[in-house]
Amino acid sequence: MKFITSLILNALLSFAACLYLPWWSIAVIAFMVALLIPQKPLKAFLCAFIALFLLWGGLSFWISNNNDHILAHKISLLILKLDNPFLLMLATALIGALVAGFGALTGCYLRKSKQG
């Protein structure tokens, strides 16, 4: 139950935070969720990782699909040197997931260090 609650909180709060704050606010959100909901370090990392992987992957696909992947084709050629917009979406989701996962891991370890 804690895993699902943490997953939903990470996704919803990160989505709301990214509307008004910089992209890296996802790490702060994952950090705070991991502080508030006690979990083991691996579960905290996986929870934030999965939540942000799905959120950023879904959002990047939705945004790219709305313009027929025109911009994603051009940016993937520029950054990845390949004409593969889906690989760019995967990279986007992976970056967000790692940032949030490490933020949650930090929050979990801080909570453990305060407990004793």
C-alpha positions, 0 to 999 in steps of 0.5 A: 500500500505504501508503494502505490501511495508513494508512486501516485504521490510522486507522479502527481506532485511532480507533474504539478511542480513541473508546471511552475518550477524547474524540471529538477524539482522532481528530485525535491518532490521524490526526496520529500515523499521518501521522507514522509513515507517510510520504505526500504531504500530499494523500494523508495528508489524503484517507486520514484523511478517507475513513477517518473519514468511513466510520467515523463515517458507518457508526457513526451509521447503525448506531446510528440504525438500531437505534432506528428513527431516532427520536432522529435525527429529533428531533435533526435537527429541533432542529439542522438545522430539517429532518426528515432524519436522513440529513442529520444522519448526513452532517453527523456523518461530515463533521465527523469526517472534517474533524477527522481530515483536518486532524490528518493534514495537520498530522502530514504537514507536521510530518514534512516540516519535520523532514526538511529 
